[in-house]
Amino acid sequence: MDGLRQRIEHLLEQRNLVTEALGALEAKTGVDKRYLAAGATTLLSLYLLFGFGASLLCNVIGFVYPAYASIKAIESPSKEDDTVWLTYWVVYGLFGLAEFFSDLLLSWFPFYYAGKCAFLLFCMMPGPWNGAHMLYHRAVRPLFLKHHEAVDSVVRDLGGRALDVAVGITRDVLQTLARGRALVSPAAALGAEPQASVTQVQKDK
């Protein structure tokens, strides 16, 4: 229990958008930011369990703050925060892909969105308990190192086939246009001959 309390206090000491907002509320209300964080977490959990639009709120939590933090990481001179948020987006993308196939079943569970929100918060948690970092190094990276050569080979093969198809389509289109132009030119010449004959007759008269 003491270890969990120390982790929470360490998180509250971090400088980010959430802790800055809690600090501003603490200054205005005089309520300790630990109690403010506990109250906000309780209200968020209750809304995710019983409120309307829990799916939208969960997606906003998992996207808006990480997007904001990613922009700050891009603009900062340090590369360490870039790696942190790139890792988050890799895990977020894989989670979204898995959720696409399981959402119709899992969304019927009463605590699904609360669990999803908790998972996303776990993935963006700063410090050594960052869930995205743990999942990437324990699951994603070993799979990538094991299969990336085969995946690269498939991608190159598909890219070569797509290029061949594009070249073939372009060649067929150009040939069709050339044949159409060849058919139009004699017809235009034949149409011009009667006009020339009429003009000549008029001159003879």
Disulfide bonds with the S-S distance in Angstrom:
none
